[in-house]
Amino acid sequence: MRKKVILACSQCNTRNYSTMKNTANTQERLDIKKFCKTCNEHTIHRETK
């Protein structure tokens, strides 16, 4: 089963992206390096609650 999660920038805490995550076998939060429009650079984006 897949779940929709929201990704937030680790530097400015802006919620920029949403993606799908497989919840059947993952317990830890997602960390993806993506482009942040607010910071104007590539930063780590983490899954929010």
C-alpha distances in whole Angstrom, upper triangle without the diagonal:
4,7,10,13,17,19,23,26,27,30,31,28,27,24,23,20,17,14,10,9,6,6,6,10,11,13,16,16,16,20,21,24,25,28,28,31,32,33,34,33,30,28,25,23,20,17,19,18
4,7,10,13,15,19,22,24,27,27,24,24,20,20,16,13,10,6,5,5,6,8,10,11,13,15,14,13,17,17,21,21,24,25,27,29,30,30,29,26,25,22,19,17,14,16,15
4,6,10,13,16,20,21,25,25,21,20,17,17,14,10,8,5,5,6,6,10,12,11,12,14,12,12,16,16,20,20,22,23,25,26,27,28,27,25,23,20,17,15,12,13,12
4,7,10,14,17,19,22,22,18,17,14,14,11,7,6,5,6,9,10,13,15,13,14,15,13,12,15,15,18,17,20,20,21,23,24,25,25,22,21,18,15,13,10,11,11
4,7,10,13,15,19,18,15,14,11,11,9,6,6,6,7,10,10,14,15,13,13,12,10,9,12,12,15,15,17,17,19,20,21,22,22,19,18,15,12,10,6,7,8
4,7,10,13,15,15,12,10,7,8,6,4,6,9,10,14,14,18,18,16,15,14,11,10,11,11,14,13,15,14,16,16,18,19,19,17,15,13,9,8,6,6,8
4,7,9,12,12,9,9,6,6,5,6,8,10,11,15,16,19,19,16,16,14,10,8,8,8,10,10,11,11,13,14,15,16,15,13,11,9,6,5,5,6,9
4,6,9,8,5,5,4,6,7,9,11,14,15,18,19,22,22,19,18,15,12,10,10,10,11,10,11,9,12,11,12,14,14,12,10,8,5,5,6,6,10
4,6,6,5,5,6,7,9,12,14,17,17,21,22,25,24,21,20,17,13,12,10,10,9,9,9,7,10,9,9,11,11,9,7,6,4,7,9,10,13
4,6,6,8,10,11,12,15,16,19,19,22,22,26,24,21,19,16,13,12,10,10,10,11,11,10,13,12,10,13,12,11,7,6,6,7,10,10,14
4,6,8,11,12,14,17,19,22,22,26,26,29,28,24,23,20,17,16,13,13,12,12,12,9,12,10,8,11,11,10,7,8,9,10,13,14,17
4,6,9,11,14,16,19,22,23,26,27,30,30,26,25,22,18,17,15,15,14,13,12,9,10,8,7,11,11,12,10,11,10,12,14,13,16
4,6,9,12,14,17,20,20,23,23,27,27,23,22,19,15,15,13,14,14,13,13,10,12,10,10,13,14,14,11,10,9,9,11,10,13
4,6,9,12,15,18,20,23,24,27,27,24,23,21,17,16,15,14,14,12,12,8,9,8,9,12,13,13,11,12,9,10,12,11,13
4,6,8,12,15,16,20,21,24,25,22,21,19,15,14,13,13,14,12,12,9,10,10,12,14,15,14,12,12,9,9,9,8,11
4,7,10,14,16,20,21,25,25,22,22,20,16,14,13,12,12,9,9,7,8,9,11,12,13,12,11,11,9,10,11,11,14
4,7,10,13,17,18,22,22,19,20,18,14,12,12,10,11,9,10,9,11,13,14,15,15,13,12,12,8,10,9,11,13
4,7,10,14,15,19,19,17,18,17,13,11,12,11,13,12,13,13,15,16,18,18,18,16,15,14,10,11,9,10,12
4,7,10,12,16,16,15,16,15,12,10,12,11,13,12,14,15,17,19,20,21,20,17,16,15,11,11,9,11,13
4,7,9,12,13,12,14,14,12,10,13,13,16,15,18,19,21,23,24,24,23,20,19,17,14,13,11,13,14
4,6,9,10,8,10,11,10,8,12,12,16,16,19,20,23,24,25,26,24,21,20,17,14,12,10,12,13
4,6,7,7,10,11,11,11,14,15,19,19,23,24,27,28,29,29,28,24,23,20,17,15,13,15,15
4,6,5,7,10,10,11,15,17,20,21,25,25,28,29,30,31,29,26,24,21,18,16,13,14,14
4,6,9,12,13,14,18,19,23,24,28,29,32,33,33,34,32,29,27,24,22,19,16,18,17
4,7,10,12,13,16,18,22,24,27,28,31,33,33,34,31,28,26,22,21,18,16,18,18
4,6,8,9,13,15,19,21,24,25,28,29,29,30,28,25,23,19,17,14,12,15,15
4,7,9,13,16,19,21,25,25,28,29,29,30,28,25,22,19,17,14,12,13,13
4,7,9,13,16,19,22,22,26,26,26,27,25,22,19,15,14,11,9,11,12
4,7,10,13,15,19,19,22,22,22,24,22,19,16,12,10,7,6,8,9
4,7,10,12,15,16,20,20,20,21,19,16,14,10,8,6,5,9,11
4,7,9,13,14,17,18,17,18,16,13,10,6,6,5,7,10,13
4,6,10,12,15,17,16,16,14,10,8,6,5,7,9,12,16
4,7,9,13,15,13,13,10,6,5,4,6,9,12,15,18
4,6,10,12,11,11,8,5,6,6,6,10,12,15,19
4,6,9,8,7,6,4,6,8,9,12,15,17,20
4,6,5,6,6,6,7,9,9,12,14,15,19
4,6,5,7,9,10,13,12,15,17,18,21
4,5,8,10,11,13,13,15,18,18,21
4,5,8,8,11,12,15,18,18,22
4,7,9,13,13,17,20,21,24
4,6,10,12,15,18,20,24
4,7,9,13,16,18,22
4,6,10,13,15,19
4,7,10,13,16
4,7,9,13
4,6,10
4,7
4
